[in-house]
Amino acid sequence: MRCKRLSMGLTLVLAVVAVTIEITPAAAQSEKVLFNFSIYDSFAAGPYGGLIFDAAGNLYGMTDLGGTYNCGRVFELTPQTSGGWTEKVLHNFDKNGKDGCAPYGRLVFDSAGNLYGTTSAGGEYNEGIVFELKHNSGGGWVEQILHAFNRNGTDGYNSEAGLAIDSLGDLYGTTAQGGTNGAVGTVFELSHQTSGNWTETPLYAFDSLYGANGAYPLARVTFDSSGHIFGTAAHGGENNNNWGVVFELTQKSTGGWAETVLHTFQNNGVDGSGPVSSLIADAAGNLYGTTLDGGTGSCNFEGVLGCGTVFELSPVEGGGWTETVLYSFQGGNDGEYPRAGLIFDAAGNLYGTTQDGGIYQYCNIDNITVGGCGTVFELSPTAGGWTETVLHSFGNNKDGIIPAAELVMDAAGNLYGTTVLGGVYGGGTVFKITP
């Protein structure tokens, strides 16, 4: 079986606790394609980012290609009483010297129902933008460009991640490149001013590709109740190992932000490597995420070993964090290369996707045969470990291939997500899985 990572731009003190890992057969699930994107027309293609719900149950997302100007678009899917979903284009990105192009991240709502996101390219300096979409009086949506990233030696550029929003409505995100310390990325804040304008402030600049503090953050950040910022960087780490880190940013009393590396990934046959996903936290403050590579699996892509992991970081009394590898993907039916972050259900089970692997042994992408077309999985806590259940394997050429984004769950426990390619028209799908 040939393993392959799908690139969407940049590619990329250990305490591993032994756990019991089990793989169970796929439970009876129902997968349904809600919408097919096309690679042949303005329906767009390539929905890399995840979906979000509004209060009425409509879904929102973005595609990085297609649309009127082939720069991607923002879309809304509305459920119909007769069944099925209707798609509406809210905005076509236009690489016209101001608007953005190629959005890869997920959208976020504010309390007023406005949408916010980033693009990796376009804008005044062609380095990407942060944008807002507001309802207008005519029933449509109007875009406002809040910030154009500028490769000026201070600002970041190439934002491939979605945004996080705090209680004041300020926005936080990452750029994969740029900053004061070279071209290896930043964490930034956009503050809403009383004048209606927005002010961008780079909060932290990563050091170098092999720097101990990490490099190339590709995922959105998250907060705890104290306002600390947590995230992942795909590269860097102590001892020049370059396998990536989990970091925390804490605001200093004297101003500015200080970074603490909570974990450096080792890629030592047990630990993971290449974290490109966002983090989630449970009620106890433990952090959960995925790594694209590493672990105990037998995959080997361009010399990087392992098929990916799911990990937990737990704060230790007195300081420090302990990492537990909850699951190592083996590169077969259980999936391989989890790019996306995780979500919880009310019972504490974890759900996610792998962009490769699954029961379909071969998947042809751009005339390259890879090992499987991706999975949706569940991890359930059991006595002494976690049990993985594959809920769905992609690969029948109609339900989509390569689920690269995180899932979203409705109140009934149904899971929704996107695939980058496949479906009836080849340009990816929006799908629903009903347990």
VOGU-3710 file (C-alpha; in Angstrom, 3 decimals, decimal comma):
1> mrckrlsmgl> 0,000/0,000/0,000  1,355/3,374/-0,977  0,826/6,189/1,512  0,495/9,811/0,461  -0,042/13,127/2,201  -2,110/15,738/0,435  -0,448/19,152/0,554  -2,523/22,327/0,773  0,256/24,849/0,744  3,197/24,277/3,055
11> tlvlavvavt> 3,991/20,677/3,871  5,445/20,312/6,417  10,316/16,706/27,428  8,382/13,622/25,809  6,177/11,612/28,171  4,319/8,967/26,167  1,946/6,883/28,252  1,161/3,340/27,135  -2,501/2,636/26,460  -4,493/-0,312/25,202
21> ieitpaaaqs> -5,659/0,198/21,627  -8,442/-1,733/19,978  -9,956/-1,517/16,513  -13,597/-2,459/16,102  -15,423/-3,120/12,859  -17,435/-0,281/11,388  -20,811/0,152/13,040  -23,987/0,460/11,004  -23,893/4,024/9,728  -25,758/5,884/7,034
31> ekvlfnfsiy> -23,724/8,254/4,856  -25,498/10,675/2,543  -24,065/13,210/0,122  -25,845/16,534/0,610  -24,105/18,455/-2,168  -21,685/17,773/-5,038  -19,148/20,366/-6,160  -18,033/20,454/-9,780  -14,583/20,922/-11,264  -16,103/21,953/-14,598
41> dsfaagpygg> -18,161/25,031/-13,817  -18,700/27,841/-11,335  -20,041/25,485/-8,664  -16,412/25,557/-7,465  -14,251/22,763/-6,156  -12,025/21,820/-3,274  -13,811/22,504/0,044  -10,740/22,133/2,300  -12,196/23,913/5,316  -14,785/22,527/7,663
51> lifdaagnly> -18,415/23,540/7,982  -20,265/25,565/10,611  -23,961/25,759/11,542  -26,101/28,799/12,191  -28,968/28,783/14,701  -31,445/27,794/11,983  -29,501/24,682/10,965  -27,984/26,049/7,755  -24,422/25,058/6,871  -21,672/27,452/5,776
61> gmtdlggtyn> -18,294/26,789/4,212  -15,747/27,823/1,597  -14,052/26,342/-1,448  -10,473/27,230/-2,323  -11,073/27,005/-6,092  -13,847/27,693/-8,554  -16,451/30,383/-8,383  -16,851/33,219/-10,876  -13,147/34,153/-10,758  -11,701/30,718/-9,880
71> cgrvfeltpq> -10,480/32,037/-6,528  -12,973/30,181/-4,361  -16,238/31,206/-2,767  -18,326/31,248/0,404  -21,461/29,108/0,285  -24,545/28,363/2,373  -26,495/25,084/2,312  -30,124/25,207/3,469  -32,143/22,062/4,278  -35,456/21,722/2,437
81> tsggwtekvl> -38,664/20,388/3,968  -39,002/18,025/1,023  -35,508/16,671/1,608  -32,224/17,691/0,054  -30,258/20,880/0,463  -30,154/24,082/-1,579  -26,859/25,872/-2,146  -26,493/29,645/-2,243  -23,300/31,501/-3,110  -22,688/34,290/-0,591
91> hnfdkngkdg> -19,438/35,606/-2,077  -17,123/34,877/-5,009  -13,531/35,832/-4,237  -12,028/38,035/-6,924  -8,273/38,412/-7,246  -8,661/42,048/-8,312  -5,901/43,601/-6,266  -8,089/43,975/-3,165  -10,155/40,844/-2,590  -8,654/37,575/-1,414
101> capygrlvfd> -8,141/34,259/-3,171  -7,797/30,590/-2,157  -9,403/30,306/1,308  -8,390/27,121/3,143  -9,708/27,665/6,675  -13,080/27,455/8,376  -15,494/30,343/8,875  -16,587/31,713/12,245  -19,706/33,672/13,303  -19,872/36,603/15,688
111> sagnlygtts> -22,850/37,219/17,997  -24,555/39,357/15,320  -24,408/36,632/12,674  -21,550/38,110/10,640  -19,060/35,689/9,072  -15,266/35,970/9,276  -12,467/34,117/7,544  -9,071/34,278/5,862  -7,607/33,672/2,425  -4,105/32,432/1,709
121> aggeynegiv> -3,563/34,679/-1,321  -4,941/37,807/-2,975  -5,410/41,166/-1,339  -3,540/44,409/-1,830  -0,148/42,726/-1,416  -1,179/39,295/-2,775  -0,370/37,692/0,580  -3,927/36,983/1,737  -6,598/38,810/3,713  -8,918/38,663/6,701
131> felkhnsggg> -12,514/39,379/5,652  -15,989/39,881/7,081  -19,305/39,087/5,380  -22,338/41,050/6,593  -26,021/40,838/5,682  -27,159/43,798/3,630  -30,639/45,287/3,520  -31,394/43,593/0,205  -30,961/40,117/1,636  -27,493/39,446/0,267
141> wveqilhafn> -24,059/39,635/1,834  -21,433/42,360/1,602  -17,722/41,720/2,050  -15,453/44,019/4,058  -11,698/43,477/3,950  -10,450/43,851/7,523  -6,742/43,341/6,861  -4,426/42,663/3,920  -1,338/40,730/4,981  1,907/42,428/4,015
151> rngtdgynse> 5,286/40,756/3,667  7,011/43,737/5,290  9,267/42,007/7,803  6,781/42,312/10,647  3,396/41,149/9,435  2,681/37,536/8,619  1,327/36,187/5,351  -0,222/33,055/3,841  -2,944/32,303/6,401  -4,195/28,764/5,819
161> aglaidslgd> -6,170/28,562/9,064  -9,539/29,725/10,275  -10,078/32,328/12,976  -11,008/32,228/16,662  -13,190/34,941/18,199  -13,184/36,047/21,848  -15,995/37,443/24,000  -15,184/41,001/22,888  -15,473/40,097/19,221  -11,738/40,349/18,556
171> lygttaqggt> -10,294/37,863/16,073  -7,192/35,671/16,422  -5,426/33,588/13,805  -2,162/32,271/12,422  -0,093/32,829/9,313  2,086/30,058/7,950  4,832/32,477/6,944  6,216/35,906/7,773  6,929/37,762/10,988  9,942/39,504/12,493
181> ngavgtvfel> 12,046/36,361/12,847  11,977/35,233/9,233  9,363/33,511/7,139  8,106/30,825/9,522  4,802/32,228/10,749  2,935/34,337/13,279  -0,019/34,455/15,651  -2,014/37,669/15,180  -4,970/39,567/16,650  -7,491/41,813/14,912
191> shqtsgnwte> -9,159/44,276/17,292  -12,439/46,008/16,478  -12,185/49,778/17,010  -15,057/52,097/17,982  -14,520/53,886/14,667  -15,523/50,705/12,863  -12,004/49,976/11,648  -9,902/46,976/12,635  -6,311/47,007/13,881  -4,033/44,024/13,298
201> tplyafdsly> -1,316/43,199/15,823  1,186/40,347/15,379  1,272/38,787/18,865  4,097/36,335/18,298  6,593/35,494/15,552  8,136/32,033/15,362  11,939/31,809/15,196  13,171/29,522/12,430  12,418/26,275/10,649  14,420/24,269/13,192
211> gangayplar> 13,755/26,591/16,113  12,752/25,180/19,481  9,637/27,390/19,553  8,104/25,833/16,450  7,534/26,948/12,860  4,767/27,067/10,254  1,493/27,149/12,241  -1,209/25,862/9,870  -4,200/25,570/12,230  -6,423/28,014/14,056
221> vtfdssghif> -5,799/28,728/17,734  -8,040/28,138/20,738  -8,472/29,818/24,167  -8,867/28,694/27,730  -10,982/30,516/30,340  -7,974/32,634/31,363  -7,437/33,944/27,853  -4,342/31,872/27,141  -3,888/30,930/23,471  -3,082/27,354/22,422
231> gtaahggenn> -2,062/26,058/19,029  0,165/23,788/16,979  3,111/24,400/14,668  3,838/21,825/11,989  7,638/22,077/12,210  10,368/23,073/14,618  10,909/21,866/18,153  13,733/21,413/20,640  16,974/19,673/19,639  16,353/20,662/16,010
241> nnwgvvfelt> 14,091/17,669/15,503  11,655/19,619/13,254  8,664/17,381/14,055  6,423/20,172/15,353  5,152/21,480/18,685  2,113/22,358/20,761  2,449/25,880/22,138  0,783/28,250/24,599  0,839/32,052/24,459  0,338/33,985/27,705
251> qkstggwaet> -0,076/37,731/27,953  2,695/39,384/29,981  1,971/42,033/32,614  4,488/44,300/30,896  2,774/43,905/27,540  3,307/41,472/24,720  2,952/37,709/24,777  5,269/34,942/25,960  5,366/31,490/24,346  5,700/28,195/26,208
261> vlhtfqnngv> 6,226/24,957/24,291  3,976/22,383/25,934  5,179/19,438/23,862  7,780/18,762/21,191  6,875/15,827/18,958  9,546/13,153/18,605  8,569/10,889/15,677  10,360/8,080/17,508  8,135/5,199/16,476  5,559/5,999/19,163
271> dgsgpvssli> 5,017/9,753/19,258  3,492/11,646/16,353  4,910/14,323/14,060  3,637/17,130/11,856  0,659/18,564/13,785  -1,427/20,587/11,316  -4,723/20,472/13,206  -6,402/22,755/15,711  -6,785/21,724/19,360  -9,868/21,152/21,495
281> adaagnlygt> -10,102/21,070/25,292  -12,260/19,119/27,713  -13,753/20,445/30,959  -10,599/19,496/32,894  -8,356/21,545/30,578  -6,818/18,599/28,730  -5,970/19,284/25,082  -6,651/16,924/22,168  -5,384/16,952/18,605  -3,939/14,928/15,743
291> tldggtgscn> -0,592/14,602/13,996  -0,355/14,005/10,278  2,522/11,518/10,614  4,337/9,503/13,243  3,088/6,855/15,602  3,470/3,089/15,356  2,011/2,664/11,853  4,058/1,469/8,885  3,409/4,334/6,435  6,379/6,039/4,797
301> fegvlgcgtv> 5,820/9,184/2,742  8,917/10,940/1,433  10,954/9,493/4,284  8,558/10,581/7,037  7,446/7,513/8,971  4,127/6,690/10,595  0,469/7,058/9,635  -0,515/9,690/12,195  -1,818/9,819/15,745  -4,484/11,177/18,061
311> felspveggg> -2,935/12,646/21,210  -3,915/14,171/24,554  -1,940/16,713/26,575  -2,737/16,875/30,291  -1,523/19,620/32,656  0,611/18,328/35,523  0,180/19,703/39,025  3,122/21,965/39,723  3,747/22,718/36,045  4,388/20,995/32,759
321> wtetvlysfq> 2,258/18,790/30,548  2,135/15,048/29,908  1,409/13,668/26,444  -0,569/10,475/25,877  -0,838/8,931/22,431  -4,464/7,793/22,383  -4,330/6,117/18,999  -1,807/5,374/16,244  -3,236/4,809/12,795  -1,880/1,688/11,137
331> ggndgeypra> -2,351/2,580/7,476  -5,023/0,040/6,626  -8,753/-0,121/7,153  -8,460/2,157/10,203  -7,268/5,124/8,113  -4,074/7,096/7,767  -2,865/10,721/7,806  -5,389/12,658/9,941  -5,059/16,290/8,864  -8,114/17,702/10,644
341> glifdaagnl> -8,858/18,440/14,275  -11,296/16,562/16,503  -14,724/17,142/18,028  -16,378/15,741/21,162  -19,871/14,439/21,728  -21,680/14,766/25,078  -20,442/11,344/26,205  -16,776/12,234/25,717  -16,228/10,310/22,478  -13,917/11,861/19,887
351> ygttqdggiy> -14,662/12,105/16,162  -12,373/12,929/13,269  -11,291/12,176/9,720  -8,277/10,684/7,967  -7,556/11,879/4,458  -6,220/8,475/3,320  -6,814/4,835/4,248  -10,029/2,902/4,749  -11,454/-0,329/3,360  -10,984/0,711/-0,268
361> qycnidnitv> -7,394/-0,304/-0,856  -6,595/1,985/-3,762  -7,670/5,489/-4,654  -6,492/7,264/-7,800  -5,762/10,979/-7,366  -4,224/12,871/-10,288  -3,049/9,526/-11,719  -1,300/8,683/-8,445  -2,502/5,605/-6,594  -2,684/6,070/-2,832
371> ggcgtvfels> -3,715/3,766/-0,025  -7,397/4,413/0,451  -9,577/7,487/0,087  -10,142/8,439/3,703  -12,333/7,665/6,695  -14,549/9,113/9,398  -13,669/7,594/12,758  -14,795/7,575/16,381  -12,563/7,079/19,431  -14,370/5,912/22,562
381> ptaggwtetv> -12,740/5,837/26,003  -12,618/2,383/27,573  -10,982/0,947/30,665  -7,271/1,371/30,056  -7,400/2,857/26,574  -9,463/4,001/23,620  -11,344/2,015/21,000  -11,423/3,157/17,380  -14,489/2,574/15,222  -14,446/3,433/11,529
391> lhsfgnnkdg> -17,836/5,005/10,832  -17,348/5,400/7,101  -14,736/4,640/4,441  -14,760/6,845/1,345  -13,939/5,491/-2,067  -16,948/4,533/-4,163  -16,345/7,586/-6,409  -19,738/9,088/-5,558  -19,521/9,860/-1,853  -16,288/11,842/-2,220
401> iipaaelvmd> -12,636/11,206/-1,449  -10,072/12,850/0,864  -11,947/14,265/3,879  -9,328/16,825/4,953  -11,459/18,999/7,277  -12,834/18,571/10,771  -16,395/17,489/11,349  -19,334/19,328/12,867  -22,179/17,691/14,830  -25,840/18,680/15,105
411> aagnlygttv> -28,066/18,316/18,186  -29,192/14,858/17,069  -25,635/13,537/16,867  -25,372/13,557/13,075  -21,930/14,337/11,663  -21,306/16,683/8,723  -18,132/17,215/6,733  -16,531/17,828/3,358  -14,312/15,964/0,917  -11,750/17,699/-1,273
421> lggvygggtv> -12,372/15,616/-4,404  -14,759/13,008/-5,751  -18,523/12,971/-5,832  -20,729/13,001/-8,919  -18,867/15,925/-10,529  -15,377/15,305/-9,163  -15,024/18,534/-7,200  -15,714/17,241/-3,699  -18,810/16,821/-1,552  -20,645/17,853/1,586
431> fkitp> -21,724/14,724/3,448  -23,782/13,678/6,455  -23,293/10,575/8,584  -26,209/9,400/10,708  -25,413/6,889/13,462
//
